[in-house]
Amino acid sequence: MMGPAHSLSGAAAWLGVGAATAAAGRPMPWPVLLVGALVCAGAALAPDLDHKAATISRAFGPISYRLCEIVEKLSHAVYKATRMKGDPRRSGGHRTLTHTWVWAVLIGTGTSVLAITGGRWAVLAILFVHMVLAIEGLLWRAARGSSSDILVWLLAATSAWILADILDQPGNGSNWLFTAEGQEYLWLGLPIVLGALVHDIGDALTVSGCPILWPIPVGRRRWYPVGPPKAMRFRAGSWVELKVLMPAFMVLGGVGCAVALNFI
């Protein structure tokens, strides 16, 4: 799928989690619902860090572009080192390592560790990165073009600072789910894991499928492209994505938000 659809699906997924926790009698504080949705929307773009033409490669200028080159080469190296006889030879690393459940868990775990060990500045950095990605994904028309990059960064930095201040207030969610002393913001890894997995599921619906299960072998393949029957798949950017899935994500996200906030 394309960047906007990935971001919408990530936001909708976290709002769905918020609805589920509300239905279970343990509703999220509204700042956790908001920040989680934005972080998840941004994280849903991150697996394309292995693709130099993806939205994330342009989000932070030359830094992110160079990082994409490194991750793509690393992913290709891991693919070659772990492929089985049934896995085809390939010249690039797109839709390999960063599109697996292992990567999602590692990135989410690393984020949680950084959040609880790095203090406020680490939390601000995590929020800033994902706010930039969320803006690039959700407001892609307005954020398009290099001339808007500085405005996007300023908006993301301001949003990260304000949202961190709100979360730090008692009862607003810095210690949501993990309440022991020193575990503030441990939950930040959850929307990142969810965003990455939602991205992978979205890509699995497309023609190429997605090797979400790696390194678990399926038959003679370790990089088996998981997906529905081929007749049910679509091409990235097709009318199915633009006219069906994106409106559906908006509706589902709106319903999830309303339930999570006890409006319905």
ABEGO torsion letter per residue (X at the ends): XBAAAAAAAAAAAAAAAAAAAAAAGBBBBAAAAAAAAAAAAAAAAAAAAABAABAAAAAAEAAAAAAAAAAAAAAAAAAAAABBAABBBBABABGBAAABAAAAAAAAAAAAAAAAAAEAAAAAAAAAAAAAAAAAAAAAAAABEAAAAAAAAAAAAAAAAAAAAAAABBGAGAABGBABBGABGAAAAAAAAAAAAAAAAAAAABAAEBBAAOABBBEABAABBBEBBAAABBBBGBAAAAAAAAAAAAAAAAAAAAAAAGAX
